[in-house]
């Protein structure tokens, strides 16, 4: 006889989930309509039904390490068809927030990121930090005069507006590298713990590398996301944002590599690079893709708002951050072409603040799904658990024949 | 009319009543039979005990009088279980939800578990269920409780199988509340042994209708020959014809209402009381005019007994579904007209044919049989007489007509007040007259009977089982007689039923008594 599992509900966890956008959680009466309509739910231990009752019962330990909350792509089919209005889609969303909070360290920051009251503080930190850096570098390093020393060269200032006239590039890069390092280490710790939890729950049948390759392919094509057929706008939007970020990441890396490393071998022109430069072109295309994607995502969120789903503060926090990054970036570039120096510097400052926030708060914000979802998908794939959409459909008559024989 | 003696507080009072409403309510199922659910442990209680604690102002653990931090409700404790009460008691789900709220309202950190088989919250109660479900500290799951065990002084451990959480789980609780079901007050008591010594002599007792169940619940203490309480149907609830005519019981003028009739909540019981009271008023009114009550409402005839020829066989006093006959020491029937429903079952039961009504007698029906024209054998037209119950089967025949269904033209119908009126003499009359076949159509009997007089069609079936003697005397085939139970909505079967019977008769051939 199997040993019964000891259950100890965590009342605070239930309250947290309810406060994080899962306020409909308790309405569920376990009819399983959600798992039936879900285009992604696997046939074995399907979600989100089991997550609903686990969350009702406040089983935090099971839920935060549950890979299935990450297999959900939040198409909200479940919430549309739920006969009780329990909105499993929103509950899963809230559970993902709790999982991010659980694995992020220090948890105090995670709590702040998830709490609307801390928003001014979260904005003030980078705003002051970057303002101080601008002030200090200008005082200490720039001094006066018509020239600047950039990468050991003395540059005569001209009419061109340049970002590094406000803040030296190395200062930006040092700050952002450190911030990125911090984010990566927080992620690394979280993911290692998550992976350990996943491994102790289920044995893998496949190595990490082959599973990861398949998952990367899946993510590149957004094929699971596409299975959530009800919400084509969100699929396209997410695709735009995803590739926008990829393009911008490549651009930034190229410029970084060019300025600091390639420069040692050949002469690399000073930034800003001209618009026709392929790297620059890629960056601008990425920016446009990002903006277009954001537009689609926000529009679909606003359209859906109401009966089926409610966007939480957590959703809007990330969207607000990304929107600020994208618009301040694109606008500052446009303003630079227009030659409005003051406005350019202001927008660039906002851009820096937003990008720093994105870097620093990623392990605690919804953006952390990049890492946890990928991890969960890889582990799931390695365990050989297929999502429902990939299971070959067996027709009823075939089933009957096999039963007869 | 009843002479009612009421004993209360040591004194007794006798009043005259025209009708009685039996609303004796229910008792909770005896939890001491639920040892497997932990009853007997100090901290395992029932709904009733929690309600008493709530009334006293504090819900506390019996062992240490502290307010429990966690409470587990076990639903259907001894209900919907073949070993205990097989039925649902209708209110326990709501009671548990309410009591869960008691606990949560006092302590916002308390945890309440509800383990159910199914949540049954009919009607508006569904909204209350939804509201309670919203409470963050109330945890519900379907499941089967495998065991409840004491866990030192730390409380109780409850093992739940097949829970919605997908595995066998164990919950810890300071207190367990068993949602025990309702037992009607009418079921509390010893069952009366009605099997008389004569039964042992009868060899063919298998076919005999089951004796009525009378449970000595000490509620009515009737002085009826058939026993002191209402006959019980399933599970000790009094037979109140729940299918068609709620409140009607098998004792004219006595109307069960509330939880003696079926498990129900307070609101429904109040409605039920209204229904039963209206029935009681009708009964008093009609009795004052000498009229029968439902279903032959307004009938003012009575069975006349020609007692000089009575052989004291007691058939009528035993078979009357309404206990209308008492009897003296010798067994002579003593009719009580106000108890009579005018069904005529006694008329069918009497082998001496001494019971008749002024407008419905052995002779009247016999004359109808004799008046049927029986074609000569060479006309090759068979003749069938069909005795048919006027309550459901005869209207079914009307429905067949309305729907233009075609059936054999050789059948002649004689409606009866109840198929239980059938007297063997009519069968003998029909057969000796040369009628080829006799078809009897009555209502369904059994636990979910549709017979308006409860026992009529069952008795008719029993009597026809004993017809062999008559047939043997006339040297006739048993296929000539057929009994069928028909529900009113089965009218579409009538042509086939009659058609098959006609085919069977063709095989058997014509009645040799034709033309005698």
Interface residues (C-beta under 8 A of the other chain):
Chain A: X2 X3 X4 X5 X6 X7 X8 X9 X11 X14 X15 X18 X26 X27 X29 X30 X45 X50 X53 X54 X56 X57 X58 X59 X84
Chain B: X109 X111 X119 X130 X133 X134 X135 X136 X137 X139 X140 X141 X142 X146 X159 X160 X164 X165 X166 X167 X168 X169 X170 X171 X172
